[in-house]
């Protein structure tokens, strides 16, 4: 839009409607070397009231405007050679929800000297929210029949740039705010989750009323307010946008400023520091303390490293059904020890501020490039390595780059032998050379494997050999979260927004957060049976438990073992699993073809574990290797032997307690057998009377100490005076 410096070049507009607003006018940028550029429009002076009425009837931000300042000149008060933009009368109209701010954290401005027409204020003084929307109406001196409208701020936002009143304002205070029925945070979160998940408004209102009636009972007035509340939330969700500013960096700063309670770490990008944003809502903090205390914590790292602007790291806790629950998100590209330690220490300190006894027994990670030594130091726990990422990547590329299913099975089996050789004492280079020679005809896969995995395969194998491996159930839970996250993130039609951080934050805190909140609430409360059933069967491990053992048959075909599993939907169809009993078993189902760990592979491995002629799983082999190393380390009749015995007994007791908890039908019997432990001396209660000869001392308080010090000073002063 070009900038004009003359009022004569601005066209006169007179919309035919009885009332019109700024959207019905064409705005022109006006300015010169003396004045800054503003947007202006020229209308007949007698249509000013119609413009003000139209602006007040804005559907998104209904309001009224008051005159904040007024100036008037006497006719013939200027010379004949006055400028074309000089005014005969100038009035500044300000939104009635400003400029003062009586809200939380707002500032109250002193009363203005030139405030006129005070009857046109907002409904209550407490409703003033610091709105900066304002425009000036200048009646031109040279042409009194015309009015120049100068809009300084068209949006109804506060100084921080957020919508501060109207249906899009979540914290708006209406005239009937005191009469709104009581709604606990659980009901509010439930309603917001249902709206974000696309549930029809009628069903949301029905569920919302059921929740309110548990606290307030049934009342027609309450039902009416509840209906308005649901409609308002629906409008907020429908019209909400992730773009708080056109610039992504500025937009994310504004989001952080508005959601300080949900941000545990923020570091803006600069020449020396990389961008780091750590997100954890209050609900996620509660679930992290609840489920990860004396349990496991996992990490799904580098999600969207090739598509998103910054990769996403997720910390996962395992709930009561051993499903992966996101308890924190970190958006960053850096994985150095210094940067990882920053946000991890901040997160741990936040948890300790709520529960000082919080402690995890293990941390599962899936990327050997991470600085896992800093993780061990900060969380003060053992580390476990998860193989699901390398298995998923290899399987997806085997299926996509090899067309023959027999070659796919052979290649995937050879890849499993490379990892299996860690515990057999076989050099991985021998198995790697056999793979490259035997399948040289599969040029697409061999080229991919040489470029992507051969340079870093030693790092992966070294990490697997030095650390315990996570089980298939935990790998399936982490993969289940990863698949759901990928579905939610990439299903959006606005794929051009993938390079914006504010769009990713909006997705995580609104849709992903609402989805997991509703899943856990439905499972624990028993409501929303459809959501509960989908949540229970969301992992391959739980879907495998639903397959009967009789539907699995093991067949030997030319010295190769296959497992046939009957389909649960179509009894005439069956799935074939090659190389069962291994994490690198290959299934011909569509879910496995996408690189996922399917229920058929898990069920076949469960059946093979019951047989003695099958090798144990990778995680069990790694555990056995650690125990063997521990038994061979100490010398006879040495202190190291005593320490090894102590560690082994402690591990044995923990495993025994864990087995009792998982196998017992009544947890009270297990809790009664646990030894009594005192939490601290302050928590103990003294029962009985003290002994007769006990000497009771009065507790020394700070006030008594202060009195003694003051008395000593006075006595010293008296001595000095006597001496003088």
Secondary structure as UniProt FT lines:
FT   STRAND          3..4
FT   HELIX           7..9
FT   STRAND          12..13
FT   HELIX           22..24
FT   STRAND          28..30
FT   STRAND          38..44
FT   HELIX           45..47
FT   HELIX           48..56
FT   STRAND          65..72
FT   TURN            75..76
FT   TURN            80..81
FT   TURN            84..85
FT   STRAND          87..95
FT   TURN            96..97
FT   TURN            104..105
FT   TURN            113..114
FT   HELIX           118..120
FT   HELIX           125..127
FT   STRAND          134..140
FT   TURN            144..145
FT   STRAND          146..153
FT   TURN            159..160
FT   TURN            167..168
FT   TURN            170..171
FT   TURN            175..176
FT   HELIX           177..179
FT   HELIX           185..196
FT   TURN            197..198
FT   HELIX           201..216
FT   HELIX           220..239
FT   HELIX           248..258
FT   HELIX           260..262
FT   STRAND          263..267
FT   STRAND          276..279
FT   HELIX           282..292
FT   TURN            293..294
FT   STRAND          296..303
FT   TURN            304..307
FT   STRAND          312..318
FT   TURN            320..321
FT   STRAND          324..332
FT   HELIX           337..354
FT   TURN            356..357
FT   STRAND          362..365
FT   TURN            368..369
FT   HELIX           372..379
FT   STRAND          382..385
FT   HELIX           388..401
FT   HELIX           405..424
FT   HELIX           428..438
FT   TURN            439..441
FT   HELIX           443..452
FT   TURN            453..456
FT   HELIX           457..466
FT   STRAND          468..469
FT   HELIX           472..490
FT   HELIX           495..499
FT   HELIX           501..506
FT   HELIX           507..512
FT   HELIX           513..525
FT   HELIX           529..536
FT   TURN            537..538
FT   HELIX           540..545
FT   HELIX           549..551
FT   STRAND          552..556
FT   STRAND          561..566
FT   TURN            571..572
FT   STRAND          574..578
FT   TURN            580..581
FT   TURN            583..584
FT   STRAND          586..587
FT   HELIX           590..593
FT   TURN            594..595
FT   HELIX           599..609
FT   TURN            612..613
FT   HELIX           618..633
FT   TURN            636..637
FT   HELIX           639..663
FT   HELIX           667..673
FT   HELIX           681..683
FT   TURN            692..693
FT   HELIX           702..723
//
